[in-house]
Amino acid sequence: MWRSRGVAHAAVGAACLLLAVLLCLNAWRAPSTTYIGQGPDPIQQMWGIAWVPYAISHALDPLYTHFLNQPTGTDILWSTPTAVVVTLLWPVTALFGVTVTYNLVMTLSLAVASFFAFLAIRRWVPGSIVAAAVGGLLYGFSPYMTGQLIGHYNLVLSGVTPPLALMLVDEILVRQRRRPRTLGLLAALLAFVQFFIAQEILLTEVIVALILAVVLAITHRDAVRAHLTFIARSFAWAVPPAAVLLVYPTWLQFFGPDHVVASGAIHGTDIYVTDPTNFVVPTVAQLIAPQAATSISSHFSGNASEWDAYLGIPLILLLVVATVRFWRVPPIRTAGILALVLAVLSLGPHINVQGHALLALPLPWWIPAHLPVLDDILPNRLMLYVDLAAAIIVAFTLRLLWLMRSSPLLNVAVAVAFLLPLVPTIPTPTTQITTPVAFASTVPSAIAPGATVLFEPFPSNEHPQPMAWQVSSHFAFRMVGGYIIGPYAPGALALQELAHSLSATTSEVTLSGGDRIALVGGLRSLGVQDVVVANGASPGVTSLFTQLFNAPPARDGGFLIWQVPVYHE
């Protein structure tokens, strides 16, 4: 029996991995020069993958870096905390590079999330490996997971932990078959790991666990008192070790020297929310997405990677009918309630249609949207848990159809009816790396080792490429700015804005005495030793720095390089 179960589980795992590879196939044709996704976020995240091993091997703090945002530096916990966990793949990074590691994490996360969901679903649908596997695939390749493939490997990797968290919560709240000490320590370990993947998802896992506890307490009032002591003992074992392990990174993130100071939510509270029509209208992330549908979904607020709520009419009907029909089955009742509550919460603080809040009437998420820390949660990402609840209900329904001795063709037809609309765009979008060869070879030799470099265009979320160049040079230099979440070093933005204002509209710049003093003072305060101009800079930037330094630039691999005179240091 154990051998046959192991073979079956291995087959399911292999199928999940095969589908993940097929979805990401374009990247795996040239994994060292092509990465899964689009936009600036993958570059930022690949920088983190390279930084943490470099920091550890050079006895530097892996959670805080001075290689970005000179001279103050920045912590990585708001932007690339996943890099701490991905350090386990250090040998892959060392042998094949950060791009391969990034692609590997993306691909394996889909497969492992599907497999873990399969294992979780088996707890409530024990009689059918096929039905549980279908549920696992629904979760692991859901619109949330495939949407985040566009650029958030930390959120794709975060999809691995909710099934594990669900199994732990089930053991602590309901089954209570293990020792409280074991369950508490496992919960602390999972919290520690999830903190260094995405703290936001850790917060939402706690929120969902609390909602689940309330639902179970209401629907099983007679069993609450008997379970309270066990729950309290489990938490007593979980909280202290989690607090000890996370006290320093939490202090660093919220009270450290480069902590984010904001009067409200960093990303706003009514932007990354679920548009109600997104439940039934597909986006560009779905394979079956007629132009009439994408003309609607393209106007959702946020961006394509955050349009995560698509379920499709067939699946919604199945979820409603199954929940109502099998209301007396505790797992289905609980999953149905949880899916409905979280879907409503994902709408955000107000109903938002086509990027506009329609009504001033607040929704339930209005409360956490006005609380510190919780206001930085993006409500649309709660759909991750809706997809997991839906997967349980779907697997249960398929299992029941099989027990009714219905035709296998009927089971296949039902599965296809609700899965087909969710099939993602195949293959997933990829991006070709454009790091100039010169930066991996000759350009770093033209820069003083460990020098602070000012790039033009200024490194930011709009121009993250210098971070990739820094990685290709094996961190041979430091830089002003970078794609960070947090305050830039004092004077960095002022210097960039002054340089841009002088060079944006003309190719021949005339520097006044005041402009020269301001530029020299800005360079000195930031400790800049080299200036590097790349493609995409303002038309007059060459003239600007040539006049400022009274010298023409060195030219190497398409880059213009000036060494800042000693009197600017």
N, C-alpha and C positions, 0 to 999 in steps of 0.2 A: 504493500500500500504506500509506504513512504517513498519507495523508489519510483512508483508510477506518478505520485504527486510531484516529486522532484523533476521528473522528465517533463511533466505538463507545465510546471512553473518555468522551467528552462525554455520550453518552446514559446511560451508567452513572452518572456523576456527577449528572446531572439527576434520575435515578430515586432516587438516595440522598437528594438534597435534598428531593424531593417527599415521600418517605416520612417524613423527619424533620419536615417542616412539618405533615403530616397528624397525626403522633403528638402534636405540641405545639400543635395547632390552637387549643385553648381559650385558651392564653396569647396567641396572635396575633390573637384577636378584639379584645382590648384590651391591647396589649403594654405600655403605660405604667402601667397600674393593676393588672395581673395578672401574676404570675410563675410559672414552672414550678417545681413542688416544694411541699414543706410543711415546717413546723417552723422552728426558729430559724436554722439554718445559712445559708439563702439571704440573710437580712437581714445577717448578719455578712459574707458574701461580697460583697454589693452595696455595703456600706460600703467594703470594700477597693477596689472598682472606682472609687468616687468619690474615695477618699483619695489614691491614687498620682498622678493628674493634678493634684489640688489641691496636693499637696506639691511636685511638680516646678514648677508654675507660680508657687509662692510661695517657691521656693528653700529648701525643707525637705527633710530626709532622707526619701525615700519608704519606706525600710525600717523606720523607727522613728517612732513618733507620740507626741505629748504631748496629743493631742485625746481620747484614752482613758486611763483608769487614772491620772488625775492624783493626785499631782504627779509620780510617777516615770515615767509613760509606759509604752509596751510596743512590742516589735518585732512586725511583722506576719508573720514568716516561719513561725511555728507555726500561724497561722490563715488568712491570706489571701495567700499568696505569688503566687497566680495573677494577682492584680491587676497585677503588674509586666508580665506578658505581655499582658494585656488592655488595657494602656495604648495598644497599637496601635489600639484602637477608640476612642480619645479623641474623635475628631470625632463618632462616634455618641452617646457619652455626653453630649457638650456640646450636641448638637442635640435629642436625644430623652430623655435621662435614663438613670440606672443600670439601671432595670428593663428597658428595651428592650435595653440591652447584655447584661445577664444572660441574657435569653431568646435573644438572638442567638447568644451563645456556646454555650448548651445545644444549640440546634437545629443550628448549623453543626458542632459537635463530633460529633454522631451521623453527619451526612452525610460529613464529611471522614474520620472513622475508618473508615467503611464503604468509602469510595473508596480510601484508602491500603491497607486490607487487601486489596482487590481487586487493586491494583497489586502487592502483595507476593505474593499467591497466584499471579499470572500467571507468576512466576519458576519455579514448580514445576508449574503446570498451564497451559502456554502455548497449548494448542490450542483452548480454548473460553472465549470472553469470558463467555458465559452462566453456565457452571459457576463461574468465578472470581467473577462478580458475586454469585451466590447465596452463595458463601463469604463475600464481603465483607459482605453483609447479615446473615448469621448472626453475624459478629463485631460489626459496628457497632450492631446492635439486639439484642445478647445480653442475657440476664438481668442480667449485671453492669452493662452500660451503661444499660439502662432502669431498673434498680433504683437506680442512683446519681442518676438524674434527680430523685428525690424531694428531694434537697437538697444534692448535692455537685458543683457545676459544675466544681470543680478536678479531680475524679476522672473526670468525663465528658470534659473536655478532655484529660486524661491518656490517654484511649483512643486519641488520635490518634498518639501517639509509638511504641507497641510495634511496629506494622508497619514504621515507618521504622527502628527499632532492629534489627528482624529482618533487614531488607535490608542494613543496614550490617554486622551480625555475619556474615551469609552472605558478603558480599564480603571481609571480613577473614579469616575462618576457612577458607572453602571456595574461592570462585571466584578471588579475588586477581587481578582484572583491572585494577583501578585502581592508581594510585600510593599507596604507604603514607602519604605526606604528605597527599594528598587525603582518604583515608579517615580518617586520624587527626584531622585538623582538623574534618571533618564530625562525627565522634564527639564531639569536645570541644564543638562548637556545640550538638549535640543534648542533651548532658549539661547545658549551661548553660541552655538553654531549659526542659528538664524540671525542673531545680532550682527554677525560678521558676513551675512549674505545681504540682508536688507532689513534694517530696523523697522521700517514701515510695515513689512509683512509680519514681523514679530508682534507688533502692536495689534494688527488686525487679527492675528491668530488668538491673542488674548481676548479681544473683543468678541470674536465668534465663539470662543470657549465659554465666556460668560453668558452670552445669549443662549447657547446650547444648554448650559446649566439651568437657566431660568425656565426654558421650555420644558426640560425634563422634570424640574421641581413642580411645575404647574400640572403637567400631565401625569405625574406619578407621585402625587402628594403623600400617599400612604407609605412610600418607601424613603422619603427624605430623611427622616430622623435616623433610620437604621444605617444610612450611608454617610452621615455627616462626620462621624468620628474618623472614619477611614480617609475621607477627603481632607480633613484638617491635618491628619498625620502626614499624608502625602505632600501637602503644601509646606508643612514644617520642614520636610527634607528637601524640598525644591528651592525655596526662597533664599535661605542663607548662602548656599554655594553659588547660586546664580548671581546674587548681589556681590559676593566677593570677586567673582570672575569678571564682572562687568562694571565694577565701580570706577576703575581708571578710564576705560574707553568712554563711559558715560560722562564722567567729569570733563574729559578732553573735548568731547563733542559739544557739550552745552555750556561749559564754563572755561575751556582752555583759551590759550592766547589768540587763537584765530576762530573762535566760535561765531556761529551765525547769529547776528543780532537783527531781529525783524519785529516790526510792530504788528504784523499779522502773518498769515500763511505765506510761505515763500512763493508758492505757485498759484495763489488765489484759491478761493473755496468754491467758485462756480464755473471753473474752466474744465477740469478733468473730472467730469461727471458723466453719468449715463444719460444719453438722450433716450426718452421713452420709445421712440420709433426704432432705436437700434436693436431692440429685442426681436424685431421682425424684419428689419431692413439690413441686408448684407452690406459689407464694405469691400474695399479693394483687397482685403486679406482673405476673402473667400473665393474659391474657384468659380462658383456659380454666383455671379454678381452682375446682372444686366445693367446696362447703362442707366436705365430709369432708376434703378436702386442706388447706384453709386452717385448719381446726380443729387440724391437726397443725403446719403451718408457723408459725402465729401464736405458738407456744411456742418457736420457735428462739431461741437467745441473740442478743443484740445488738438490732438493729432492722430494719425492713423494707428500708431502703436497703442493708443489708449482707447480705441473704439472696441471694447471687449465684450459687449453685452449680447451679441447676436446669438439667438437660440433657434430661431426659425419657427414658423407656425406649426409644423408637424410635431416638433419636440415639445413646444409649449402645450399643445393639446394633450399629448401623451402624459406630461407631468401633471396636468390638472386632473385628467380623468383617473389616472392611477392613484393619485393622492386621495381623491374623493372616494373612489371605489374601495381602496384598501386602508381607509382611515383607521381602522381598528388594529392594523399592524404597526406596532410602535416605531420600528425604524423608518417606515414609509411616512408615517404621520410626522415624525420629527424632521426628516429630510425635507418634506414638503413645506412645513412651517418655516424652517430655517432658510430654504431657498426664497420663499416669498419675502420674509423680513429683510434678508440681505439684498435682494433685488431692489426693494424700496429704498434701503439705505444708500445703495449705489447711485441713486438719482441725485444725491447731493443735498444741499440745504434748500434748494428751490427747484421746481420743474424747469428744465432747460431744454428748449427745442431749437434746433438749427443755430445753436450758439447764443441764444437769447433767453433770459429768464422770463417766463410768461406771467407768473403770478408772484405777488409779494408774500403769499401765504407760505410759511416755512414748513419744510418737511422734517422728519425725525432727525436727519443728519445735521440740521441747523445747530443742535446742541454741541456735538463734538467739534463742529466747524468753528466754534467760538471758544474752544478750550485750548490752552497752551499745549504744544506738542501734537495733540490729536488734530489740530487744525492743518497740519502738514500731511495728513493722510489723504491720498487721492481716492475719493469714494468709488470711482469706476472700477478700481482694482479689487473691490469686494466681490466682483463677479467670479473671481477664482474659486470662491467657496460655493457660489451658486452652481458652478459647473460640477463641483465634486458632489454636491447633494443631488443634482440631476443625474449624475452617473450612477449613483446608488439606486435611484428609482427606476432608471432604465434597465439596469441589470436585473432587478427584482422582477420587472414586467416580463422580460425575455425568459427568465427562469420559469415564471408562472405559465407562460404560453407553452413552454416545453412540457411542463408537468400535466397540462391539460391534454397532452397527446395531440396537439394540433400539428398540422403539416409543417415539416421543416422549412418548406418554401414560405409559409406564412411568417415564421420567425425571421427569415432572411429579408422578406419584404418589409416587415416592421422596422428591422434594424436599418435597412437602406433608406427608408422613408424619413427617419429622423437624423441619420448620420450624413446622408448625401449633401444636404444644404450646408453642413458645417465643414465640409472638406476644404482645407486651406488652398491658397494659390500654390501650385506646384510647378517648378521648384520655388522655394522662398527667395525673396530678393537678396542679392549680394552686391558687394562693392569691390572694385579692383583697387588695390593699394597703389598710391601714387607717390610714395616716398622716393625722392630723387636718389639715384645711385650715389651721387656726389656726397650726400650727407652720411652715408654709411662708410665712406672711404676718405675722400680728400678734405672735405670741408672742416671736420673737427680738428684737423691738424693746423688749420689756419686760425683757430681759436685757442686762446691760452687755456691750459688744462684747469678745469674747475671754474672758469670765468663765468661771470654773470652776463647774459646776453639779452639785449633788447631786440626783439623781432618786430619787423614791420611787414605785413599787418600784425597788429597786436594780438598775441595768443588769447583766445577766448572761446566761447561756445560757437561763435561764428567762424573762427579760424583756429581750429585745434591742431592743425597739421604740425606745428613745431613740437608738440608733445610726441608725435610719432617719430620725428627726426631725432629728438633727444633719446628715445629708446633705441633707435638704430645706431646711435653713436655710443651706446652703452653708458649713458649718463656722463658724457665727457664734459658737460657744461650745465650751468643753472640758467634759469630764465626769469625775466619779469613777466608777470601775468600767467595765463594758463586757463584751461577750462576747469574752473573750480566753482564750488558753491560756498560762498563766504566772502568776506571783504577783501578787496585788493590792497596791496601794500600802499601806505600813504604816499600820495604823489604820483602813483603809476597811471591812473586814469587821466589826471590833469596833464601829464607829459604826453600821453597818447593823443588826447584831444587837441592839445596845442600843435603837435606835429601834423595832425590830420588837417586842422584848420588852415595851416600854412601851405600845405602841399596838395590839397584835394582838388583844387580848381585850375592849377597852372603847372606847367612842367618846368618853369624857371622861377625859383623862389628868391625873393630878396629879403634877407634877414635884417630886422632893425636891431639896435643895440639892446632894447628891452627883451625882444624875442630870444636873442642869443644868451642873455643872462638867465632867462627863465629855463631855456633848454639845458644849459650847462648845469644849473642848479638842480634840475630834475634828474639828470644823469648821475650827478654826484650823490644825491640823496639815496638813489636806488643802487649805487655801487656798480653801475654798468661799466663793463670793460670792453665789450664788443657790440657792434650793431650789425645785424644781418637783415638784408632786405630781400624778400622773396617775391615771386609772381603774385599779382593781386594787390600790390601796394599802390598808394596814391601816385598820380602821375609826376608830382614834383618832389617825391621823397629823395630821389638821387641827388637832385640839386640842393635840397635842404641839408643833407648830411655832408655833402662835399663842401659847401660853404662853412658849415659849422666846424668841421675838422680841418679845413684848409688843405684837403688832400682828396684825391680820387679814391674810389673803392678798389679793393682787390676783387677780381671776378673769378668765381669757381663754381662750375656745375650749374650755372644759371643764377647763382646767388651773388649779391653784392655785400662785401664785408669791410667794415671799418674797425680798426683798433682805436679805442678811445684814448686820447693822449693822457699822460700821467696826471696832468694838472686837473683833470676832471674827477679823479678818484677821491 
